Amino acid sequence: MTRPLERVLVIGASGQVGAALVERLGPEASIPTYARSAVRTGVQLELAQAAQDRDLADSLVEQLSPTAVICAAGLNDVDGCEGQLERALAINCEAPARFAAACARRSLPFVYYSSEYVFDGFAGPYREADALSPTGAYGRSKAQAEVAIAEVHATALILRTTVVYGPDRQGKNFAYRLASTLAAGERIRVPNDQISTPTYNRDLARATVELLRSGATGIY
């Protein structure tokens, strides 16, 4: 089955994955949303607000009439999530689950980006069916989101990413931080006990669009 992607609502178009998605889909096929702090034209949306307002996700999907919704926004500061689990859950779990429910009520595809942090890291590499075992606030917010989204949208597509890098207008990903720190002649502290397979953001965008078009569901 090939699904047409005529109007895809991209939540978080100012981020590196969201921007790559808009680039991949093209302006005619995407409806980008930006946080109010982002200097962009388009739909303004903050996931924290969607978590507080129970009707916001549903009304926005009704108003924009997308053919699919991709949630590429979130609170992705792993260390920063520690000590603010409630906020991490609101942004990474509650708000996306509300958009997933709004999509389910209209039989629309919904995509959510999860993380390798849903696992504890002691027994990798992991498979999709392995039991969730997060150890930190960020991982718990993502793991709870996977469960919540699956409960409200049986055919949602959940993609677990790791160390996303690539072109990024905000220059926030690790590759940019490493380059700028070294260029300044400064030192940077990095883990020496973590093994990951980095995800190039444009490859992730391409794979997302292809999976959506193919009608894929479940966890990848």
C-alpha positions in Angstrom: 0.0 0.0 0.0 1.3 3.5 -0.9 -0.2 6.3 1.2 -0.3 9.8 -0.3 1.2 12.5 1.9 -0.5 15.6 0.9 -0.6 17.7 4.1 1.7 16.4 6.9 1.6 18.3 10.1 5.2 18.5 11.3 5.3 19.3 15.0 8.7 20.9 15.8 9.8 22.1 12.4 12.5 24.4 13.9 14.4 21.4 15.2 16.9 19.4 13.2 14.6 16.5 12.5 11.6 18.6 11.9 13.5 20.8 9.5 14.8 17.8 7.6 11.2 16.5 7.4 10.0 19.8 5.9 12.9 19.8 3.5 12.1 16.2 2.5 8.3 16.7 2.1 8.5 20.1 0.4 6.5 23.2 1.2 3.4 22.0 -0.6 3.2 18.7 1.4 4.1 20.0 4.9 2.4 22.0 7.6 5.2 23.1 9.9 4.7 24.2 13.5 7.1 26.2 15.5 7.5 27.1 19.2 6.5 30.7 19.9 10.2 31.5 20.6 11.2 30.5 17.1 11.3 33.3 14.5 9.3 31.6 11.8 6.0 32.1 9.9 3.5 29.3 10.2 1.6 27.5 12.9 2.7 28.3 16.5 2.6 25.4 18.9 4.3 24.5 22.2 4.0 21.0 23.5 3.9 22.2 27.1 0.8 24.1 26.2 -0.8 21.1 24.5 -0.1 19.1 27.7 -2.0 21.7 29.8 -4.9 22.2 27.4 -6.7 19.0 26.8 -8.5 20.3 23.8 -5.6 22.0 22.0 -4.3 18.9 20.1 -7.8 17.9 18.9 -8.8 21.4 17.8 -5.5 22.0 16.0 -5.8 18.7 14.0 -9.4 19.6 13.2 -8.5 23.1 12.1 -5.5 22.1 9.9 -7.0 18.9 8.4 -3.6 17.1 7.9 -3.3 13.7 6.2 -0.7 12.6 8.8 1.0 14.0 11.9 4.7 13.7 12.8 5.8 14.7 16.3 9.4 15.8 15.9 9.5 18.1 19.0 10.3 17.3 22.5 12.4 18.0 25.6 15.6 16.3 24.4 18.2 17.6 27.0 18.9 14.2 28.6 20.8 15.7 31.6 18.4 18.6 31.8 15.4 16.3 32.3 16.8 15.1 35.6 15.1 17.0 38.4 12.2 18.0 36.1 10.5 14.7 35.4 7.0 16.2 35.5 7.9 18.7 32.7 9.6 16.0 30.7 6.5 13.8 30.9 4.3 16.7 29.9 6.3 17.5 26.8 7.6 14.1 25.8 4.6 12.0 26.7 1.3 13.7 27.5 1.2 16.2 24.6 2.3 13.7 21.9 -0.3 11.1 23.3 -3.0 13.7 22.9 -2.0 14.3 19.3 -1.9 10.6 18.7 -5.5 10.3 20.1 -6.7 13.1 17.9 -5.2 11.3 14.9 -6.7 7.9 15.9 -10.2 9.5 16.1 -9.8 10.6 12.5 -8.0 7.4 11.3 -4.8 9.5 10.5 -1.3 8.2 10.7 0.8 9.4 13.6 4.6 9.2 14.0 6.5 9.7 17.2 10.3 9.7 17.7 11.4 7.8 20.7 15.0 7.1 21.9 17.5 4.4 22.9 17.2 5.8 26.4 14.1 3.7 26.9 16.7 0.9 27.7 19.2 0.8 30.5 22.2 0.2 28.2 23.5 -2.8 30.1 22.6 -5.5 27.5 22.6 -4.0 24.1 22.3 -4.0 21.2 18.6 -4.1 21.7 15.7 -5.3 19.6 12.3 -3.7 19.2 10.6 -6.3 21.4 13.0 -6.1 24.3 11.5 -4.9 27.6 11.7 -1.2 28.4 14.1 -0.4 31.2 14.8 3.3 31.4 17.1 4.6 34.2 16.8 8.4 33.8 14.0 11.0 33.6 14.4 11.5 29.9 14.2 7.7 29.2 11.2 7.3 31.4 9.4 10.1 29.6 10.0 8.4 26.3 9.1 4.9 27.5 5.9 6.2 29.0 5.1 8.0 25.8 5.6 4.8 23.8 3.1 3.0 26.0 0.6 5.9 26.1 0.7 6.4 22.3 0.2 2.7 21.6 -2.8 2.7 23.9 -4.6 5.5 22.1 -3.4 4.8 18.5 -3.1 1.1 17.6 -1.4 1.8 14.3 1.0 4.6 15.3 4.6 4.5 14.0 7.2 4.9 16.7 10.9 5.3 15.7 13.7 4.9 18.2 16.6 7.2 17.4 20.1 7.5 18.8 22.6 10.4 18.6 20.9 12.3 15.9 23.2 14.6 13.9 23.4 16.5 10.6 22.5 19.9 9.2 21.0 21.9 12.0 20.2 25.7 11.9 20.4 25.9 15.7 23.7 24.1 15.8 22.6 22.1 18.9 23.6 18.5 18.1 26.7 16.9 19.4 28.7 17.3 16.1 28.2 21.0 16.1 29.1 21.3 19.8 32.2 19.2 19.4 33.4 21.2 16.4 32.8 24.6 18.1 34.4 23.6 21.3 37.5 22.2 19.7 37.7 25.2 17.4 37.8 27.4 20.5 40.7 25.4 21.8 38.5 24.2 24.7 38.1 20.7 26.2 34.8 18.8 26.1 33.8 16.0 28.4 32.1 13.0 26.7 31.2 9.5 27.9 33.7 6.8 27.2 31.4 3.9 28.1 28.5 4.5 25.6 28.3 2.8 22.2 25.7 4.1 19.8 24.9 4.1 16.1 24.5 7.8 15.1 21.4 8.7 13.1 21.9 11.2 10.2 18.8 13.5 10.4 18.2 13.6 6.6 18.4 9.8 6.5 15.9 9.7 9.4 13.6 12.1 7.5 13.8 10.1 4.3 13.1 6.8 6.2 10.2 8.4 8.0 8.5 9.5 4.8 9.1 6.2 3.1 7.7 4.3 6.1 4.7 6.6 6.2 4.0 6.1 2.5 4.3 2.3 2.9 1.7 2.3 5.7 4.2 0.9 8.2 3.1 0.8 11.9 4.6 -0.3 15.2 8.1 0.3 16.6 11.3 0.5 14.6 
